[in-house]
């Protein structure tokens, strides 16, 4: 039967991987007696060879699969399917410990990186509590982004070839009377050749810098007089048109702006922690 989430059990989330692998490492090993809980722990949702799968582990895995969708959407059969997947993971994780896979350097490193990411994500969420961006912060960020925004779009065509010599021959053909579009269809190695080299409308920020600089220097209808080199090869470019574009309204991009403000807050926090940490690099 096809999984109702179209996600095989082997595609586990970072959080779930840590929970299960770290749990498997600890299960079966003697540990210090825990402090008496304030209330009885919930019964495990399953037990595999004496190793329990807790309700918390199950809920974390379920939420990672649903990716924000409500758990109320699931039927009893679907919930049992998720549990069966966790049982399969636990069986394999337990066997991995028996086979000494946790001692393998690559496996140990992967577990360490996953653990680090989960802890880093948790600390990020903890730091951001009560620090939701204010309307003033969002508006200031929006104004800054709009000021830096490229408000001009360009419509251009190009012909991409492998060498400078070929590009020079292309320029010579076009100057000799050949149509740019026809030469593009015959000579260009780019996917746009079928449309006569048409790249549509774009902002310069989307293009490789040498290409963008060449386009910006052209007038409407003008073609580059010398080949332009980028990491893709050699270009002959013709600028067909330009237009000014209006920035998106604040309300339309408010969520993206909020994400940007949050990321800046996290980066500032991380940079502050780096300043007080002893960091040694060897790469």
N, C-alpha and C positions, 0 to 999 in steps of 0.2 A: 504494500500500500504506500502511496506517495505521502510523505510527511505533510501534515496540514500546514506547516510553516515553511515547507520546502527547504528545510535546514537540517542536514544529517547530523547525528549526535556528535560526529567528530569535529564539527565547527562550533567549538565552545567559546564563550566570551572570556575575556581576560580575567574578569572577576571569578567566574566559575572555575576556570582552570586552576587558579590559585587555591580556591577553597578546596577543590577535590584533591589536587596533588599534595598540598600541604597537609590536608586531613589524612590522606593515605600514608604519608610519611610518618605521621604521628600515631596512627592506629596500630595497635598491636605492640607498641612500645610502652614501657613503664613510665609513668609520669607522676609528678607530685600531686598530692590530693588537692583538688580545687577548694576554694573557700565555699562555705555553705551558701547556696543561692537564696535570694530573697523570696523567690517563688519557684515552684517546681518547673523544670524545663519541659517544653513540649515534647511529646513522644515523637521519635523519629518517623519519617514517612516510609522508610524501608531499612532493613538491616541485611548486609551482605557479608556472610562468613564472620558474623560478630561485629562488623564495622557499620555503625549507623550512618544513614544519610539524614541529616537534620532537616527540620521544616525550614530553617533559615536558608540552608544550602539550596533546597528545592525552590524556594521563593526567588532567590537570587538568579538561579538558572532560568526559571520561567520568565522573569522580567527581562532578562538579557535576550531571550528568544522573541518576545513580543515587541520589544523596542518601542515602548510607550503605549502600545495598545492595551486596553483594559483586560484584566484577567477574566472578567465576567463573560467575555466572548467565547471562552473555551467550554467545550462539553466535558463530561466526565471521562469519556473515551480519550479525548485529546489530552487531558491532564494525566491520565494513566500512561499515555504514550510518552509524554515527557519524563515521567518517573522511570519508565522502562529504559529510556535513553541514559538516565543518570545511573541506573543499575549497571548498564553495560559499561559506562565509563568507570564506575567504581571497581568492577571486576577487573578491567584492564589496568587501572591504576594500582590496585593491590598486587596484581601479577607483576607489574613493572617493578614494584619495590622488592618482591621476591627474587626477581631476576637481576636485581642490583642496578636497574636503570637510573635510579636516583644518584648513583655514584658516578655515572658517566659525566665527564666534564661538560659536554655540550648540553645535556639535559639539565644538569645543575645550573648552568649559566642561564638557560632559558627560564627556569623557575625563578632564578634570582631577578632577572629583568622584569618578568611578569609581576613579581612581588613588589618591585620598586615602582612600577607603573601604577599598580593598584593603590599603594600607599601615597604616591604623589597625587593621584586623582582625589583620594580621600582628603588629603591635606588641603588641596585646592578648594574643594567644596566647603571644608571647614573654615578656611580663611574668608571665603566669599559670603558667609552667613552675615546678614545684616548690612552688606555692602552693595546692594542692588543699585545700579546707576540711577541717578536722579534725572529728572527732566532737563535740568540745566546742563548736566554733564552730557546727556545725549545730544542736546541742541548744539553745544560747543563742539562736540566731536563731528557732528554732521556738517557744521559750517566749515570746519577745518578740511574735511574730506572734499567738500564741494569746491573749496578754494584751490585744492590741489588737483582736481579732476580735469582731465583732458576733454574740453568741450567741443573739440573739432573732430569730425569723422572724415575719413578719406575713402574714395572709391578709386581703386587702381587695378591695373592688370600687370602681370609679369611673365617673363619667360625664364625658366630655370634650366641651366645646362651645367655640365660637369667641369668645364675648363674656361679659363679667361679667353682663350683663343676662339672657342666656339661662341662665347658671348659677343666677342668683337665681330664675328662673322654675322651674327644675328642682327646686331646694330647696323651693320653695313647693308644687309638685305632690306631692312625697313627704311633706311634713309634712301635706298635706291628705288623705293616705290612699293615694296611689298607691304600688305596689310599686316598690322601687328597681330591681329587675331588669327590670321592664317598661319603666320610663322609660329605662333604659340602652339597651335594644334599640331604642326609638323615637327617642331624642334624641342618643345619643353618637356622636361621629365617630371613636372609637377602634376598633381591630380587636377589642377585647374585648367589644364590644356584643352580638355573637352569643351570648356566654355570660353575658349580663346584667351586663357590666362586670367579670366575675371576673378578677382579676390573678394568682390562685394564691398560692403562698407565695413570699416574697421577703425579703431583708434591706434595711434602710434605705440601705445603701451603694449599692445598685443604682439608687436612685431620685433624681430631681432634688431638691435640698435643700428647696425649699418644700414639695414633696409629702411628703418623708420627715418633715419637722418636723410637718406636719399629722397624719400617720398616728401618729407617736409620741405626740401629745397626746390622741389619742382613746382611749376605753375600748371594750371589746368591745361590738359592737352599735351603737355610736354613729356618727353621721354629722356631717360638718363643717357648721357652722351658717352659714358664709360661704364664698363661692367661693375656691378656691386657684389662684393663677396660677403657671404655669411657662412655659418657652419653647415648650411644645406647645399652650398655650391655657389654658382655665379648667376646673378640676376640682371635682366634688362627690364626696367620698370617704366610704365606710363601712368601718369596721374590723370584720371578722367574727370573727377569732380571732388568738391569738398562741401561740407555742410556743418552748421552749428547745431548742437544737440542740447536740449534743456535738461538740467539735472533732475533726477527723480525727486518727487515730493518727500518731505520728511516722514510723513506717516507711512509711506510705502516701503521705506527702507529702515524703519525704526528698529526692527528686530536685528537686522544686520549691524546697525550702528551699536546697539546694545551689546552684541557679541564682541564687537571690536573694543568697546570700553572695558568689558570684563577681561578680555585677553591682556589688555594693557595693564590692568590692575594686577593680574597674576604675574605678568612679566616683571613688573616693578617689585612685587613681593619676592619673587625668586632671585632677582638681582640683588636685593638687600640681603637675602640669606647667603648668597655667594660671597658677598663682601666680608662676612664674618666667618666663613668656612675656610679651612685650610685645604687648598686645592693644588694638587700636583698632577701634571699631565706628562705623558711619555710618548705620545704619538709623534 
